[in-house]
């Protein structure tokens, strides 16, 4: 069935370092891959997304890469700041447009 | 428009009772999704609507769950005969179309005692 695997489940970095979160998906028909940030007690909010006709997308300190052949996509955060600390979820679109989410990565940026 | 809103924010109910949650999407959004999130997990898909039509319901969803979106505007999610395992955050999201940004509401936290 449809599945998205996300790693690592927790990630701790020093302020200023880079953070990388990786996801794999199972549905070869998936063509939309958003990343959401969820702070404690708050709603998930989109930080970046990528469509299958693009291999890489960048927005300031955040970038996402997509390898459709391998069914992998990754989130890269450079120059991390304490306010980047949160849980990050990857997702892949599935039939009809619903999103299948990964299990989440709890990122901790230590000052 | 202030975004997706959900009501109530919190609900505590006794096992066996029925509960109903409401979601008001962003007004021009055609698609409305319901997800369930438990602690430490990603949102799990429950069902979604395009306008008033319910297009898919998760196979994992028990018959005790039902959702409606009359007139393609707000949506309700009802859980009948609640069980302790139903305790979770129920999230609603809406989007303009397929494969566009889905905006989430703040969720309804259900606790079944």
Interface residues (C-beta under 8 A of the other chain):
Chain A: X4 X6 X31 X32 X34 X36 X42 X43 X44 X45 X46 X49 X51 X89 X91 X93 X95 X96 X97 X98 X99 X100 X101 X102 X103 X104
Chain B: X31 X33 X35 X40 X41 X42 X43 X44 X45 X48 X55 X56 X91 X95 X97 X98 X99 X101 X102 X103 X104 X105 X106 X107
